Amino acid sequence: MVKIDICPKCGKKGSLVRKWVKNAKGERYEPYYYVAHYVKEGPKGKPTIKWCYIPREKARELLGKARLEEETKPKTKPIEEKKPKKPLDFLKIIKKVFKREGGF
């Protein structure tokens, strides 16, 4: 699934999805490409997904653009400095344990 900015069919944001079709023998035949749109108010007031069929040539163009954009993104995240942990106070821990256990 690849997120795209604009659907070539309806002009809304969505995700490009590949669905495989089976032939008469039950073998995987060819992929069909659709753009899935999240619709907040579908039938009966429930959220649904609207599907737009995309021709194979147009889908390949969209996939090529998405891969190009993905390759130009930096692959590593900047390293964040970790905060030093506070040292444990041994006496406070012992007092808590004695209070919980009821002492000797």
Backbone hydrogen bonds, N-H to C=O, Kabsch-Sander energy under -0.5 kcal/mol:
donor,donor_aa,acceptor,acceptor_aa,energy
2,V,16,L,-1.8
4,I,14,G,-2.7
7,C,12,K,-2.0
11,G,7,C,-1.7
14,G,4,I,-1.6
15,S,36,A,-1.7
16,L,2,V,-3.8
17,V,15,S,-0.5
17,V,34,Y,-3.4
19,K,17,V,-0.5
19,K,32,Y,-3.2
21,V,30,E,-1.5
23,N,27,E,-2.3
26,G,23,N,-1.7
29,Y,21,V,-3.8
32,Y,19,K,-3.7
33,Y,54,I,-0.7
34,Y,17,V,-2.7
35,V,52,C,-2.4
36,A,15,S,-2.8
36,A,34,Y,-0.5
37,H,35,V,-0.5
37,H,50,K,-2.9
39,V,37,H,-0.6
39,V,48,T,-3.0
40,K,38,Y,-0.6
42,G,40,K,-0.7
42,G,46,K,-2.0
45,G,42,G,-1.6
46,K,43,P,-1.3
48,T,39,V,-2.3
50,K,37,H,-2.9
52,C,35,V,-2.0
54,I,33,Y,-2.8
59,A,55,P,-2.4
60,R,56,R,-2.2
61,E,57,E,-1.6
62,L,58,K,-2.2
63,L,59,A,-2.7
64,G,60,R,-2.3
65,K,61,E,-2.1
66,A,62,L,-2.3
67,R,63,L,-2.5
68,L,64,G,-2.0
69,E,65,K,-2.4
70,E,66,A,-2.2
71,E,67,R,-2.3
72,T,68,L,-1.3
73,K,69,E,-0.8
73,K,70,E,-0.5
90,F,88,L,-0.9
93,I,89,D,-1.7
94,I,90,F,-2.0
95,K,91,L,-2.3
96,K,92,K,-2.1
97,V,93,I,-2.0
98,F,94,I,-2.4
99,K,95,K,-2.3
100,R,96,K,-2.3
101,E,97,V,-2.7
102,G,98,F,-1.5
103,G,98,F,-1.8
